[in-house]
Amino acid sequence: MKKLHKYLGFIMVLPFIAWAVTGVYFFIKPGYKDAYESLPIKTYAITDNIELKGNVTWFETRIMRSILGTHLLVKNDSGWQHIDLNTLKIIETPTKQQIETLLKDAIAHNPQRYGNILSIDGLNIITDTDVRISLNWNNMSLYQQGKDTDFINNMYKIHYLQWTGIDSIDKILGIIGLIFVLLLAFLGIRMSIGYKKSLFN
């Protein structure tokens, strides 16, 4: 039993170190604020009088005003869609110039993190501070991710034994790790009880 406990202990050294280090990191949470900062599109007061005729296929409507003007967002069976207020036709994608204008307005509050726009590829934007921003045009929302976000996400993967990047294998590793922990605890308790009995005999 002692040998088995010792061998299991050797096997579990690396996962225990990983759990301890990542656990301390998650407790302190350095850099979380910037890494997971919400990046909303900057909105302005709506000053126009808007008359909107309902549509039986719309479940929900939202009207907002950005630096680009007033936007109509509607939700139907297909999800959210960006609609032209005048023609009520779907605006599939914005122009590159519109994306640049929208993004510059959204990131102006934190130039230290976002810097300047480096490239625009479709609805994906990269800044010169290596932050990646994606625009969801249909519901007018932004998502940002930088190297610090990647680092924290990797720490989570290490903590939960997601070491290979292959879901099926990582799940097996996680289950094996938990089984080994329980087995170590069980053997430790058994040896502790046996040691106490030997003291009183």
N, C-alpha and C positions, 0 to 999 in steps of 0.2 A: 504493500500500500504506500509506503514511504517513497519507494522508487517511482511508482506511477505518479505520485504527487509531484515529485521533483521533475520528472520529464515533462509533465503538463505545465509546470511552472516555467521551464525553459522555453517551451513552445509559445506560451502566452506572454513572454517578456515584451516582445515588440508591440502586440496589441495593447498591453497595459500602458506602455510608455506613450503610445499614440493617444489612448483615451485620456491619460493624465494631462498631457500637453494641450490637446485640443479642448479638454474640459476647462482648464484654467483660462484658455483664450476666450471661450464662449462666456465664461463668468465675467471677465474684465471687459470684453467686447470693444477692443480698440479699433477705430476706423469704421465702425458700423454706420455712423450717421451719414458720412459722405457716400459710402459704398451702396447703401440702400436708400439714398435720398429720393424722395418723390419729386418728379420733374413734371409739373403740370404745364399745360399751355396757358400762357398769360391771357386773361380775359378782360374785357372792358364792358362798361355799362351799355345796354341797348337803348339807343335814343330814338330809333325809328318806330313808327306805328306799323305793326305787322299784322296783317289779316291772313290767317291760315285756315284754309278749308280742310276739313278732316278727310281721311281716306279710310275706308273700311278694312284695308289690308294692313294698316299701321296699328301696332300694339302700343307704341309709346313714341313720343316726340320730344326732342330737346332743341332749344334755340340758344345759341351762344354767339358772342362777338369776340373775334380775335383781331390781331393787327391786320389780318387779311380781309376783314369785313364780317358780316353776319352769316352764320352757318345754320342750316337746318339738318338735324340728324333724326332719322326715323328708324324704328325697329319693327321688323315684320318677320315673316317665316324664314327669311334668309339671314336674319340677324340685323345688325346696325348698318345703315347706308347713309351716305352723304348726299343730300339732295339740293339742287339749285332752287333757291327760293322763288325765282321768277318763272322758271319753266317746269319745275317739279320733276326734272330729269335727274338721274343719278350722275354724280360727278365721280367717276371711277378713281382717278388719281390726280394729285396736284402737280403743278409744274415744278421743275427744279428751283426756279426762282421763288415760288411760293413756299417751298419747304425751307429754303435758306432764310427767307424773311421770318417765317414762323419760328424757326429754331433760334435765330439770333435774339429774338424777343424773349424766348423762354429761358435761355441760358445766361442772359445778361446779368442776372442777380448773383451769379457765382463764377466769375471769370477764372478764379484760381483753379477750380476743378475742371471746368469745361473748355476754357481757352477759346480758340477760334475753330470754325468749321474747316476741316481738312479735305473731306471728300463726301459726296452724296451719291449713293448707288440705290436707285429706286427709293424706297422708304427707309433706308438704312443710312445713318450718318456717322462719320468718324471725326473726332476733333483732334487738334494737335496735342492734346494732353492724353491721348490714347483712350478716350471714353467713347464707347459705342452707344448710339442712341437710335432707337427704332420708333417710327411714327405709325400709329394706327389711325389712318385717315378716316375710316368709317365711324369711329366713335371719338375722334379728336383727343387722343391720349398719347403720352410719350413714356418710353421705358429706357432707363440709362443703366449702363454696366461698364465698369472700368476694371483695371488690373486688381484693385483692392477687392472688388466684388468677386472676381475669379478666385483670388486667394482664399477668401472666406468660404466660398462654395467648395473649394478643394479641401479645406479644413473639415467641413462637414462630411465630405466623402471619406476622408481618413478616419474620422471618428466613428462612422457607421460601417467601416470595413469595406467601403466601395472602392477597392484598390485596382481592379482590373478594367473598369469601365464597361464590363459586360454584365448586364443586369442579372442574368440567370446564375452566373458564377458568383457575383457579389452577394446575392441572396444566400447562396450556400455558405459562403465564407462567414456571413453574419450569423447564420444559424449555428454553424460549427463553433464560432467564437462564444456564443451564449451558452452552448452545451458545455464547452470546456470550462467556462467560468463557474457554472453550476456544479460541475464535477469537482473542480478544485475546492469549492466551498464545502461540498459534501465530504470529500476526503479529509479536508482540514478539520471539520467538526468531528469526524470519526476518530481521527488520530488524537484530537484534543480530549475526547471522552475516554479513549483508551489510556492516555497518559495520566489522567486524573484518577482512573480506577487503579492503575499501578501504584500511585502514590499512597492510596488508602489501604492497599493490600499488603 
